[in-house]
């Protein structure tokens, strides 16, 4: 089993610890998993911010990978929300050049300031 769309407590829409997700994936026979924590620029809704703590995420991911990396393929990714506008695209390009990820997932959660989910 491969899963490349997993959120942990580093996404504002999850409270689960990375270690718990990894242990459960191993128990279920997982081969590879990739965490794709949310990152949004100028998210128009105040109830969720989607501000990724990259340094905290990277530190915890690397710690867990050092423990479980021989039992399951672990990858550090990001799910970046795309919105209309050149400024948003420029922010995304800058962010992905300045931060290292194994996988980048693009998504559209908003359209003209409205939630799509």
C-alpha positions in Angstrom: 0.0 0.0 0.0 1.2 3.5 -0.9 -0.4 6.7 0.4 0.9 10.1 -0.7 -1.7 12.3 0.9 -1.4 12.1 4.6 -1.8 15.0 7.2 -0.5 15.0 10.7 -0.7 17.6 13.5 1.5 19.9 11.3 -1.6 20.5 9.2 -4.4 22.6 10.7 -6.9 20.0 9.7 -5.3 17.1 11.7 -4.3 16.4 15.3 -2.6 13.1 14.7 1.1 12.6 15.6 3.4 11.5 12.8 4.6 8.5 14.9 1.1 7.2 15.3 0.4 7.4 11.6 3.7 5.6 10.8 3.1 2.8 13.3 -0.4 2.3 12.0 0.8 2.2 8.4 3.4 -0.4 9.3 0.8 -2.5 11.1 -1.4 -2.5 8.0 1.4 -3.5 5.7 2.2 -0.1 4.2 5.1 0.1 1.9 5.5 3.9 1.4 3.8 6.9 2.8 4.3 10.6 2.2 3.1 13.3 4.5 1.6 16.2 2.6 1.1 18.9 5.2 -1.0 21.9 4.2 0.6 25.2 3.2 -1.6 28.1 2.0 -0.7 31.7 1.2 -3.4 34.3 2.0 -6.0 31.7 2.9 -9.2 33.8 3.0 -10.9 32.1 6.0 -9.9 32.8 9.6 -11.1 29.4 11.0 -8.1 27.6 9.4 -4.8 29.2 8.6 -2.8 26.4 7.0 0.5 28.0 8.1 3.1 25.1 8.0 5.8 25.1 10.7 8.4 23.8 8.3 11.3 23.6 10.8 9.2 21.7 13.3 7.8 19.4 10.7 11.2 18.6 9.2 12.7 18.0 12.6 10.0 15.6 13.7 9.8 13.8 10.3 13.6 13.2 10.3 13.4 11.9 13.9 10.6 9.4 13.0 12.4 8.4 9.7 15.6 7.6 11.7 13.5 5.2 13.8 11.2 3.6 11.2 12.9 4.3 7.9 14.1 0.7 7.4 10.5 -0.7 8.0 8.6 1.6 5.6 9.4 4.2 2.9 8.8 7.6 4.4 8.6 10.8 2.4 8.2 14.5 3.4 5.9 16.4 1.3 3.6 19.4 1.2 0.2 20.1 -0.1 0.2 23.7 -1.4 -3.1 25.5 -2.1 -3.2 27.3 -5.4 -5.3 30.4 -5.8 -5.9 32.7 -8.7 -3.3 35.4 -9.2 0.3 36.0 -10.1 1.2 36.9 -6.5 0.1 33.5 -5.2 2.1 31.6 -7.9 5.2 33.7 -7.1 4.8 32.9 -3.4 4.5 29.2 -4.2 7.6 29.2 -6.4 9.7 31.0 -3.9 8.5 28.7 -1.0 9.3 25.5 -2.9 12.7 26.8 -3.9 13.6 27.7 -0.3 12.2 24.5 1.3 13.1 20.9 0.6 10.4 18.3 -0.1 10.3 14.8 -1.6 6.9 15.5 -3.1 4.7 18.5 -3.8 0.9 18.2 -4.1 -1.0 21.1 -5.6 -4.6 21.6 -4.5 -7.4 24.2 -4.9 -9.4 24.6 -1.6 -10.8 28.1 -2.5 -12.2 29.8 -5.5 -12.7 33.6 -5.4 -12.6 33.5 -1.6 -15.1 30.7 -1.2 -14.4 27.3 0.3 -14.8 24.5 -2.2 -15.0 21.6 0.4 
